Amino acid sequence: MSILVGVTGAQSVGKSTFANGLARHLRSVQDRPVTLLEGLGERVRSLGIVVGSASSTDSIAAVYSAHLEREHALSEGGIVIMDRCSVDALAYVRVLNVNSEIEKSLYENVTRLMARNISLVIHLEMSPAFVTSTAAHETPHHRNAIALIIPKIIEEMGLSCISIDAAHCDAIQTAASKVLEIAGVSDEQDAPERIATEIIQRPCPSERQS
């Protein structure tokens, strides 16, 4: 059975960089296959569909369809890192408020069904390091609203979650330890000679000052 890990958070909080780094790290410290499912924004935009603050009902439908297709194509086994997950999609449904009540109910139920397969949600916080970051296709108002509603959705659905500041030097190590705990292995028991793998991350404040 696969271990599905969803990386979630507002625009421009380092999700793609973090997901890539986490996948690299997990491959280096244990032997299970690690699959990285990249974000869906570019795929949806390539269809000529607007995403972000200007999203329409078609945009929401296209995003959900892409999520379902991406997860349906998964093979069983290993660790799967998802750059964004169904939690993000539902956050946009609630914040943008462009759907009918029937459509909203459908997306709520689809999200709950998809979320049952998620072993761990890694919520990347909008920490001071990211507050001033610009978010493509999204207004500051919508970005802040998404950042606030994602933790509420995670709590409502009772998902296993850790919240992390992706700018912190120990972010990937912290997340990897939790994933390996769920997988029933540890860095030390599975591949002790590979613990010193190189991880590209921002330095801690104390490291910047030195």
Summary of the structure (lengths in Angstrom):
residues: 210
radius of gyration: 17.2
end to end distance: 45.0
largest distance: 56.5
contacts: 638
relative contact order: 0.22
helix: 53%
strand: 12%
